[in-house]
Amino acid sequence: MSSEKYVPALRFKWLTSLYDFIVRITMPEKKIKTRLVETAGISAGQKILDFGCGTGTLTIMAKQASPDANITGIDIDVEILNKATQKASEKKIDILLIEYDGKKLPFQSNHFNRVISCLVFHHLNTETKKKILAELHRTIISNGELYIADFGRSKSWVQRKLFNIIRVLDGFKPTEANAKGILPDFIQEAGFIYVSIIERFKTIFGEVQLLKATKQ
Ligand SMILES: C[S@@+](CC[C@H](N)C(=O)[O-])C[C@H]1O[C@@H](n2cnc3c(N)ncnc32)[C@H](O)[C@@H]1O
């Protein structure tokens, strides 16, 4: 059971059961997650973590793209993880899904080849973002890579204004660093190198950016 406060997938717990449907019809979900999995270049035998896996859509896509990789999804919300477990079992997908308390990640240091994460960091306040990035840095192997898709500061005025919808829904505090475009700075401060925005996706809720970083 989580002892930390967190922002549920669609802000209110009662909306969790509708998460997949709402994201599918409102966001270019498939495009973003497909690119995330493609760019992560997951290969056989690699250990992959999907941080904030939610209903497991990305976790399952990663396993389907590379069936011989070891894929783990982790989330703070047991209810959404139950949905992920149900989806994986219906599709007969062999992935490990873990609930944690939002504090220390339950993995040894230098363990994962890749960490992937989609639409999670705008749910975390600045202190939690930094704490989790430090934890992700600890658990990734040397030369391992981090791929994060999340809202960022767009060059487009319209996209910046649209992001206010998410800011109202998910809260101004957790979305602050995303709106300011300083998530890449936090990733660098956590010890990662070669931090870059490798792709941008315009959405009706603002710009989602695909970030890549490497652990030295
Ligand atoms: C918008 S959903 C995204 C879910 C999934 N990654 C996807 O792309 O469909 C945000 C997820 O972040 C999770 N989350 C929020 N705070 C978290 C934390 N501190 N640690 C891990 N997961 C967290 C929520 O439970 C939720 O599943």
The ligand as an SDF file (V2000), in Angstrom:
LIG
                    3D

 27 29  0  0  0  0  0  0  0  0999 V2000
   -1.3790    9.5060  -16.6560 C   0  0  0  0  0  0  0  0  0  0  0  0
   -0.9960    7.9640  -15.9310 S   0  0  0  0  0  0  0  0  0  0  0  0
    0.0830    7.2380  -17.1290 C   0  0  0  0  0  0  0  0  0  0  0  0
    0.0380    5.7470  -17.0860 C   0  0  0  0  0  0  0  0  0  0  0  0
    0.8450    5.0330  -18.1650 C   0  0  0  0  0  0  0  0  0  0  0  0
    2.2580    5.2970  -18.0270 N   0  0  0  0  0  0  0  0  0  0  0  0
    0.3610    5.4190  -19.5270 C   0  0  0  0  0  0  0  0  0  0  0  0
    1.0960    6.0660  -20.2670 O   0  0  0  0  0  0  0  0  0  0  0  0
   -0.7680    5.0720  -19.8720 O   0  0  0  0  0  0  0  0  0  0  0  0
    0.1060    8.4000  -14.6120 C   0  0  0  0  0  0  0  0  0  0  0  0
    0.5040    7.2010  -13.7720 C   0  0  0  0  0  0  0  0  0  0  0  0
    1.4990    7.6280  -12.8330 O   0  0  0  0  0  0  0  0  0  0  0  0
    1.2600    6.9170  -11.6360 C   0  0  0  0  0  0  0  0  0  0  0  0
    1.9540    7.6070  -10.5390 N   0  0  0  0  0  0  0  0  0  0  0  0
    1.6190    8.7670   -9.9350 C   0  0  0  0  0  0  0  0  0  0  0  0
    2.5040    9.0550   -8.9520 N   0  0  0  0  0  0  0  0  0  0  0  0
    3.4290    8.0470   -8.9630 C   0  0  0  0  0  0  0  0  0  0  0  0
    4.5940    7.7570   -8.1940 C   0  0  0  0  0  0  0  0  0  0  0  0
    5.0160    8.5630   -7.2170 N   0  0  0  0  0  0  0  0  0  0  0  0
    5.2980    6.6420   -8.4770 N   0  0  0  0  0  0  0  0  0  0  0  0
    4.8800    5.8130   -9.4770 C   0  0  0  0  0  0  0  0  0  0  0  0
    3.7850    6.0180  -10.2230 N   0  0  0  0  0  0  0  0  0  0  0  0
    3.0720    7.1300   -9.9740 C   0  0  0  0  0  0  0  0  0  0  0  0
   -0.2550    6.9030  -11.5130 C   0  0  0  0  0  0  0  0  0  0  0  0
   -0.6900    5.9350  -10.6050 O   0  0  0  0  0  0  0  0  0  0  0  0
   -0.6420    6.5980  -12.9540 C   0  0  0  0  0  0  0  0  0  0  0  0
   -0.7240    5.2340  -13.1950 O   0  0  0  0  0  0  0  0  0  0  0  0
  1  2  1  0
  2  3  1  0
  2 10  1  0
  3  4  1  0
  4  5  1  0
  5  6  1  0
  5  7  1  0
  7  8  2  0
  7  9  1  0
 10 11  1  0
 11 12  1  0
 11 26  1  0
 12 13  1  0
 13 14  1  0
 13 24  1  0
 14 15  1  0
 14 23  1  0
 15 16  2  0
 16 17  1  0
 17 18  1  0
 17 23  2  0
 18 19  1  0
 18 20  2  0
 20 21  1  0
 21 22  2  0
 22 23  1  0
 24 25  1  0
 24 26  1  0
 26 27  1  0
M  CHG  2   2   1   9  -1
M  END
$$$$
